[in-house]
Amino acid sequence: MGRTKYIIPAVLGSFAIAYVSDVLVADKKIFGGTTPKTVSSQEWWDETDKKFQAWPRTAGPPVVVNPISRQNFIVKSKTEA
């Protein structure tokens, strides 16, 4: 129980340091740079969404990963096979 008083504050402190670092680097851009237009432009997002919605949806039947778990398979006797 004695180690908990060190571990919990250390974990919380590391999360705080990670959050502050993320804000400084990504939002405040302390190393310079700009946000790309493809991320910041709502018009770009709308056009991309239109493109993806316009693609035809073609696919085969659903794939069963483990057919034995479905329990709807037919077991044939050796004489039928």
C-alpha positions as CSV (number, residue, x, y, z in Angstrom):
1,M,0.0,0.0,0.0
2,G,3.0,2.3,0.5
3,R,4.0,2.3,-3.1
4,T,0.5,3.5,-4.3
5,K,1.1,7.0,-2.9
6,Y,4.0,7.3,-5.3
7,I,2.6,5.5,-8.3
8,I,-0.7,7.3,-8.7
9,P,0.8,10.8,-8.6
10,A,3.5,9.8,-11.0
11,V,1.0,8.4,-13.5
12,L,-1.2,11.5,-13.2
13,G,1.9,13.8,-13.5
14,S,3.0,11.9,-16.7
15,F,-0.5,12.4,-18.2
16,A,-0.3,16.1,-17.3
17,I,3.1,16.5,-19.0
18,A,1.9,14.6,-22.0
19,Y,-1.2,16.8,-22.4
20,V,0.8,20.1,-22.0
21,S,3.4,18.8,-24.5
22,D,0.6,17.9,-27.0
23,V,-1.0,21.3,-26.7
24,L,2.3,23.1,-27.1
25,V,3.4,21.1,-30.1
26,A,0.1,20.5,-32.0
27,D,-2.0,23.6,-31.1
28,K,0.5,26.3,-30.3
29,K,3.0,25.2,-32.9
30,I,6.1,26.0,-30.9
31,F,8.3,24.4,-33.6
32,G,6.6,26.4,-36.4
33,G,4.5,25.2,-39.2
34,T,0.9,25.6,-40.1
35,T,-2.2,23.4,-40.2
36,P,-2.8,21.9,-43.7
37,K,-5.8,23.1,-45.6
38,T,-7.0,19.6,-45.9
39,V,-7.5,19.5,-42.1
40,S,-8.7,23.0,-41.5
41,S,-11.1,23.5,-44.4
42,Q,-14.7,22.4,-44.0
43,E,-15.1,22.7,-47.8
44,W,-12.4,20.0,-48.3
45,W,-14.1,17.7,-45.8
46,D,-17.5,18.1,-47.5
47,E,-16.0,17.3,-51.0
48,T,-14.1,14.3,-49.6
49,D,-17.3,13.0,-48.0
50,K,-19.2,13.4,-51.3
51,K,-16.5,11.5,-53.1
52,F,-16.7,8.6,-50.6
53,Q,-20.5,8.5,-50.7
54,A,-20.5,8.4,-54.5
55,W,-18.4,5.2,-54.7
56,P,-20.4,2.1,-55.5
57,R,-20.7,-0.3,-52.7
58,T,-19.9,-3.7,-54.1
59,A,-19.1,-6.6,-51.9
60,G,-19.7,-10.3,-51.6
61,P,-21.6,-12.1,-48.9
62,P,-20.5,-11.6,-45.3
63,V,-17.5,-13.6,-44.3
64,V,-17.8,-15.9,-41.4
65,V,-14.6,-16.0,-39.4
66,N,-15.4,-19.1,-37.4
67,P,-18.2,-21.1,-39.1
68,I,-18.2,-23.8,-36.4
69,S,-19.3,-21.2,-33.8
70,R,-22.5,-20.5,-35.9
71,Q,-23.7,-24.1,-35.5
72,N,-25.6,-24.1,-38.8
73,F,-23.3,-26.3,-40.8
74,I,-24.5,-29.6,-42.3
75,V,-22.6,-32.7,-41.3
76,K,-22.7,-35.3,-44.0
77,S,-22.2,-39.0,-43.3
78,K,-19.3,-40.8,-44.9
79,T,-21.7,-42.7,-47.2
80,E,-23.1,-39.5,-48.7
81,A,-19.7,-37.9,-49.3
